Amino acid sequence: MQYIMTFFWSFLLVTMLNYVVSSINDVPFEFGLGVIVSVVLSVLVFIVSAVLPSESTPDYEA
């Protein structure tokens, strides 16, 4: 479920960003580009979450 929701939110936010930027730059909106970028963003989020440790580091007193 976390993978589906991560893709959903990245798709929604990237597509919105793609629409706004294309409107500001006065270029045609490309839906496929937003889908590709959102898939890449989702994969990067999954990689970063797998690499970062989920537990806190112990405090050492010097």
C-alpha atoms as an extended CHARMM CRD file, in Angstrom:
* protein
*
        62  EXT
         1         1  MET       CA              0.0000000000        0.0000000000        0.0000000000  PROA      1               0.0000000000
         2         2  GLN       CA              2.8620000000        2.3910000000        0.7510000000  PROA      2               0.0000000000
         3         3  TYR       CA              4.1870000000        1.9450000000       -2.7810000000  PROA      3               0.0000000000
         4         4  ILE       CA              0.8310000000        2.7560000000       -4.3210000000  PROA      4               0.0000000000
         5         5  MET       CA              0.3330000000        5.8610000000       -2.1880000000  PROA      5               0.0000000000
         6         6  THR       CA              3.8870000000        7.0500000000       -2.8120000000  PROA      6               0.0000000000
         7         7  PHE       CA              3.3520000000        6.7540000000       -6.5470000000  PROA      7               0.0000000000
         8         8  PHE       CA             -0.0590000000        8.4110000000       -6.2940000000  PROA      8               0.0000000000
         9         9  TRP       CA              1.2500000000       11.4600000000       -4.4280000000  PROA      9               0.0000000000
        10        10  SER       CA              4.3520000000       11.7880000000       -6.5710000000  PROA      10              0.0000000000
        11        11  PHE       CA              2.1680000000       11.5190000000       -9.6840000000  PROA      11              0.0000000000
        12        12  LEU       CA             -0.2300000000       14.1450000000       -8.3770000000  PROA      12              0.0000000000
        13        13  LEU       CA              2.4520000000       16.6170000000       -7.2920000000  PROA      13              0.0000000000
        14        14  VAL       CA              4.7100000000       16.1980000000      -10.3290000000  PROA      14              0.0000000000
        15        15  THR       CA              1.8000000000       16.5090000000      -12.7580000000  PROA      15              0.0000000000
        16        16  MET       CA              0.6140000000       19.6540000000      -10.9800000000  PROA      16              0.0000000000
        17        17  LEU       CA              4.1360000000       21.0970000000      -11.0650000000  PROA      17              0.0000000000
        18        18  ASN       CA              4.4620000000       20.1610000000      -14.7400000000  PROA      18              0.0000000000
        19        19  TYR       CA              1.1770000000       21.9110000000      -15.5450000000  PROA      19              0.0000000000
        20        20  VAL       CA              2.0390000000       25.0960000000      -13.6480000000  PROA      20              0.0000000000
        21        21  VAL       CA              5.5490000000       25.3800000000      -15.0810000000  PROA      21              0.0000000000
        22        22  SER       CA              4.3640000000       24.7090000000      -18.6210000000  PROA      22              0.0000000000
        23        23  SER       CA              1.6650000000       27.3700000000      -18.2120000000  PROA      23              0.0000000000
        24        24  ILE       CA              4.1540000000       29.9160000000      -16.9090000000  PROA      24              0.0000000000
        25        25  ASN       CA              6.6430000000       29.1890000000      -19.6980000000  PROA      25              0.0000000000
        26        26  ASP       CA              3.8480000000       29.1850000000      -22.3020000000  PROA      26              0.0000000000
        27        27  VAL       CA              4.7250000000       25.7210000000      -23.6360000000  PROA      27              0.0000000000
        28        28  PRO       CA              2.3010000000       22.8660000000      -24.2840000000  PROA      28              0.0000000000
        29        29  PHE       CA              1.4680000000       20.5900000000      -21.3410000000  PROA      29              0.0000000000
        30        30  GLU       CA              2.8260000000       17.0510000000      -21.8060000000  PROA      30              0.0000000000
        31        31  PHE       CA              1.0700000000       14.4800000000      -19.6370000000  PROA      31              0.0000000000
        32        32  GLY       CA              3.5000000000       11.6610000000      -20.4550000000  PROA      32              0.0000000000
        33        33  LEU       CA              6.4790000000       13.6220000000      -19.2010000000  PROA      33              0.0000000000
        34        34  GLY       CA              4.7870000000       14.0300000000      -15.8130000000  PROA      34              0.0000000000
        35        35  VAL       CA              4.1440000000       10.3030000000      -15.5800000000  PROA      35              0.0000000000
        36        36  ILE       CA              7.7640000000        9.4480000000      -16.3900000000  PROA      36              0.0000000000
        37        37  VAL       CA              9.1570000000       11.9600000000      -13.9020000000  PROA      37              0.0000000000
        38        38  SER       CA              6.7720000000       10.7750000000      -11.1760000000  PROA      38              0.0000000000
        39        39  VAL       CA              7.8570000000        7.1520000000      -11.6680000000  PROA      39              0.0000000000
        40        40  VAL       CA             11.5100000000        8.2070000000      -11.4200000000  PROA      40              0.0000000000
        41        41  LEU       CA             10.7500000000       10.2720000000       -8.3070000000  PROA      41              0.0000000000
        42        42  SER       CA              8.9350000000        7.3310000000       -6.6950000000  PROA      42              0.0000000000
        43        43  VAL       CA             11.8720000000        5.0130000000       -7.3370000000  PROA      43              0.0000000000
        44        44  LEU       CA             14.2740000000        7.5770000000       -5.8700000000  PROA      44              0.0000000000
        45        45  VAL       CA             12.1050000000        7.9050000000       -2.7460000000  PROA      45              0.0000000000
        46        46  PHE       CA             12.1000000000        4.1180000000       -2.3340000000  PROA      46              0.0000000000
        47        47  ILE       CA             15.8890000000        3.9700000000       -2.7180000000  PROA      47              0.0000000000
        48        48  VAL       CA             16.4620000000        6.7710000000       -0.2190000000  PROA      48              0.0000000000
        49        49  SER       CA             14.1150000000        5.1740000000        2.3140000000  PROA      49              0.0000000000
        50        50  ALA       CA             15.9410000000        1.8500000000        1.9500000000  PROA      50              0.0000000000
        51        51  VAL       CA             19.3920000000        3.4080000000        2.3560000000  PROA      51              0.0000000000
        52        52  LEU       CA             18.6790000000        5.6320000000        5.3530000000  PROA      52              0.0000000000
        53        53  PRO       CA             18.6460000000        3.8590000000        8.7220000000  PROA      53              0.0000000000
        54        54  SER       CA             15.2760000000        3.7670000000       10.4300000000  PROA      54              0.0000000000
        55        55  GLU       CA             16.5900000000        3.5520000000       14.0030000000  PROA      55              0.0000000000
        56        56  SER       CA             18.2710000000        6.3240000000       15.8820000000  PROA      56              0.0000000000
        57        57  THR       CA             21.9710000000        6.2170000000       16.6690000000  PROA      57              0.0000000000
        58        58  PRO       CA             23.0070000000        5.7410000000       20.2930000000  PROA      58              0.0000000000
        59        59  ASP       CA             24.3300000000        8.7190000000       22.2270000000  PROA      59              0.0000000000
        60        60  TYR       CA             27.9640000000        8.4120000000       23.2410000000  PROA      60              0.0000000000
        61        61  GLU       CA             29.4130000000       10.4120000000       26.0810000000  PROA      61              0.0000000000
        62        62  ALA       CA             32.9420000000       11.6360000000       25.5170000000  PROA      62              0.0000000000
